[in-house]
Amino acid sequence: MLAVSVALFGLLLAPVAAFADTPAAWENEKHVSGLQFLVVLVLIPAGLFLVISLLAALPSMISDKGYEPGQAWRSEPEWFGGPRKGLEATDEVKPEQIEAAEADRGGTSGKW
């Protein structure tokens, strides 16, 4: 019971330090206006964001525009995961090849 009352008393006295006044030897800080607050916490970070964004985007804005509609494609064709030889290549695969590939596939070897 004594421990509980000491703990409660300590909890009640803990926030008392927050009400302490600043020491007399410390200098009083000048008041920060709302404009100074906005400049430091809003305008400076926004300006840094814009400068970094411009520095990142500027090289691509200056260089060649690349492909534009109506022009011929100047690069190699891109493969997006379909059959490399087109749909005709799927007819070249025989069922025996598929079954042989399934036998060595590893994993948990579950049978359905």
C-alpha positions, -999 to +999 in steps of 0.1 A: +000+000+000+029+023+008+045+016-026+013+025-044+009+058-025+046+067-032+042+059-068+010+080-071+027+109-052+057+106-077+033+107-107+017+138-093+050+156-087+066+146-121+050+173-142+059+200-117+093+205-135+074+216-166+061+247-147+097+258-138+107+293-150+137+298-171+169+308-152+176+345-149+211+341-164+196+329-197+190+354-224+154+360-234+148+348-270+131+372-293+096+364-306+093+345-339+068+360-362+044+340-383+062+351-415+095+338-402+078+305-392+064+301-427+098+309-444+117+284-423+093+255-421+074+259-454+091+280-481+127+268-476+117+231-479+094+238-508+122+257-525+147+229-519+122+204-534+118+226-565+155+230-570+162+193-566+133+184-589+146+208-615+182+194-612+168+159-617+145+167-646+167+192-664+190+168-683+161+149-699+144+182-707+175+195-725+184+163-744+167+148-775+130+143-770+133+106-782+104+090-799+075+112-811+043+100-828+046+096-865+084+089-865+100+056-873+111+035-843+149+038-841+156+011-815+155-027-813+120-041-807+112-047-770+101-081-756+074-079-729+073-116-719+054-133-747+069-160-769+100-147-784+092-162-818+056-152-817+025-173-812+037-197-840+065-208-816+040-223-792+030-249-818+066-262-819+065-275-783+055-311-781+037-326-751+067-349-744+089-318-739+064-303-714+062-336-694+100-339-694+104-304-681+078-310-653+097-340-640+128-320-631+111-289-618+119-293-581+098-277-554+076-296-530+068-322-557+031-322-550+010-344-573-025-334-583 
